[in-house]
Amino acid sequence: MKKTKIARLLSVLLCFALVAAIALFVNGCGAKKNNPTDSGTQTTAKKTEVTSNVTEKGTLEDKTAAQSGTEEITKLGKGEKTCSFTVKDADGKETVFEIKSDKKTVGEALKEQGLISGKESQYGLMIDTVMGIRADYNKDKAYWAFYIGGEYAQTGVDQTELVEGENYMLEYTEG
């Protein structure tokens, strides 16, 4: 009888320890995932301009080939408005672009550069591919989250006006 009580007590303590470990794990992982600006995309101290021999007809691979890490900025497009566009992939690697465009919306400017693609729906453009990286919600609940100035956007890319100097980001997110 005494052994049964000890076994029950040990079982209860082990359950509490497992619950605490899971809570710490979930809390630690969630804190990194939910804050898209933690990685320092707003700072420019270490960023270096990339100049490459990219023509407007170059492929996306040509445009990003000059990039070796997140500290470099690739300049794309021609136009009056200039904005920053960051892509954060599934591994957390960030690729930063300086986009120049005369297009009215963010979606038009990104499509013009071949950075995004997707399907039109009743809600607008549903982005499924960014820089050749596909997010398939039906397969693994993955999608591209859209941020404006570090805040989760309330509109889609094709409904968001392209604003001079603004910072836009698409982040691969599993749901």
Order of alpha helices (4+ residues) and beta strands (2+ residues): alpha-beta-alpha-beta-beta-beta-alpha-beta-beta-beta-alpha-beta-beta-beta
